[in-house]
Amino acid sequence: MSILLQKLKKRLEKVEKHREKVRGCSPLTDGWQTQRYAKKSRDWDVLAKEKNELLIKIEEEQLKY
């Protein structure tokens, strides 16, 4: 396994751990229209995009071998 592939998988694990922290953000638990809710919601969106990008890169890297 290449070093790049290992780094991508490690970054994917970190993203998943962080997503677990912000998972379940809802107005009921964090309050409606609060900064805390907005931050968790933004983090969720950004991390989801990053996860998809990492999965694509991992797949491309695996196809090389």
C-alpha positions as CSV (number, residue, x, y, z in Angstrom):
1,M,0.0,0.0,0.0
2,S,1.4,3.4,-0.9
3,I,2.2,6.1,1.6
4,L,-0.3,8.4,0.0
5,L,-3.1,5.8,0.4
6,Q,-2.2,5.4,4.0
7,K,-2.3,9.1,4.6
8,L,-5.7,9.4,2.9
9,K,-7.1,6.6,5.0
10,K,-5.8,8.1,8.2
11,R,-7.3,11.5,7.3
12,L,-10.6,9.8,6.5
13,E,-10.6,8.2,10.0
14,K,-10.0,11.7,11.6
15,V,-12.9,13.1,9.5
16,E,-15.2,10.3,10.6
17,K,-14.3,10.9,14.3
18,H,-15.0,14.6,14.0
19,R,-18.3,13.8,12.2
20,E,-19.3,11.6,15.1
21,K,-18.9,14.6,17.5
22,V,-21.2,16.8,15.5
23,R,-23.7,14.1,14.4
24,G,-27.2,14.6,15.7
25,C,-27.1,18.3,15.9
26,S,-30.6,19.5,16.0
27,P,-32.5,22.6,17.1
28,L,-34.0,20.6,20.0
29,T,-30.6,19.9,21.6
30,D,-28.7,23.0,20.6
31,G,-31.4,25.6,20.4
32,W,-32.9,27.2,17.4
33,Q,-30.9,29.9,15.6
34,T,-27.9,29.6,17.9
35,Q,-24.3,29.9,17.0
36,R,-23.6,26.5,18.4
37,Y,-26.2,24.9,16.1
38,A,-25.0,26.8,13.1
39,K,-21.4,25.8,13.7
40,K,-22.3,22.1,14.1
41,S,-24.4,22.3,11.0
42,R,-21.6,23.9,8.9
43,D,-19.1,21.5,10.3
44,W,-21.3,18.6,9.2
45,D,-21.6,19.9,5.7
46,V,-17.9,20.7,5.3
47,L,-16.9,17.3,6.7
48,A,-19.3,15.5,4.5
49,K,-17.7,17.2,1.4
50,E,-14.2,16.4,2.6
51,K,-15.2,12.7,3.2
52,N,-16.6,12.4,-0.3
53,E,-13.4,13.9,-1.8
54,L,-11.2,11.6,0.3
55,L,-13.2,8.5,-0.8
56,I,-12.8,9.5,-4.4
57,K,-9.1,10.0,-4.0
58,I,-8.7,6.6,-2.2
59,E,-10.7,4.9,-4.9
60,E,-8.5,6.5,-7.6
61,E,-5.4,5.5,-5.8
62,Q,-6.5,1.9,-5.4
63,L,-7.3,1.7,-9.1
64,K,-3.7,2.5,-9.9
65,Y,-2.6,-0.8,-8.3
